[in-house]
Amino acid sequence: MAARIGVVTFPGSLDDVDAARAVRLAGAEPVALWHKDRTLQGVDAVVLPGGFSYGDYLRCGAIARFAPVMESLVDAARGGLPVLGICNGFQILCESHLLPGALTRNDSLHFVCRDQRLRIENAATAWTSAFQPGQEIVVPLKNGEGSYVADERTLDELEAEGRVVARYLDVNPNGSRRDIAGISNAAGTVVGLMPHPEHAVEPLTGPTTDGLGFFTSVLTRLVGA
Amino acid sequence: MARVVVDVMLKPEILDPQGQAVQGALARLGFGGVTSVRQGKRFEIDVAGPADDDLAARAEQMAGTLLANLVIEDFTVRVEP
């Protein structure tokens, strides 16, 4: 039986359909989860997609954090459920305190949309095991509030524990501290990523198919478990 | 009826590019001597009942739980009758 991976739709989510498509192309069964759901329907992993949940009102992800589905998700994630938060999903994971730090307005004040080169710094997380350590990939990036910030101590801890999952190469598009594009929790099960791997899974529409690795990684983990 | 006023500001060490843009615009408009601009948020919350210590405590909770992200922001709470 194929692994079942939930994709949460909040009011204002944009990339839930692309995320579900990426899950399917990777060989898993996507399961649509609604923000008002109180259960996760027994899924094996969850993707929090990009977009502007609740209109980005108050702060990006601040209101989504308290959606009914997030109560179940936060508990499950603390219990080891693999969760990938992309863009707005990353913001929601930080607001939920599943990941440290926060994402603030791009230092340029401009919304940035580009094909972004990244280096995979940690290829041992639930979502990056399909990559080689140090592998360089190109996936789309599109954000207005993608500048990763945390205090120096937290940044040092993330670096020391190998929890910087991906780093920007060539240019730092949004002013993120230490060129951080993605981080993980201590267990490597919860990953937040500002760029969009779900938009780089097919040659027709993506700059590459490099993004598929994030989704096949979690499948390998689930099948191996 | 009581009013709770919550002011939320980015912590001093967090870059505020919006404040910097406002500072630049003020200079272009000829307002001299502006050395720094920081932009924040103000919430005015009307609550049924008296402006007492209990409301002050609940207001602190509102601010700490939802209105401010303590990773990047500080807040102050004021309760007015």
Interface residues (C-beta under 8 A of the other chain):
Chain A: L58 R59 A62 F66 C94 E95 P100 G101 A102 T104 R105 N106 D107 S108 L109 S147 V149 A150 D151 G175
Chain B: L10 E13 I14 L15 P17 Q18 A21 L66 L67 N69 V71 I72
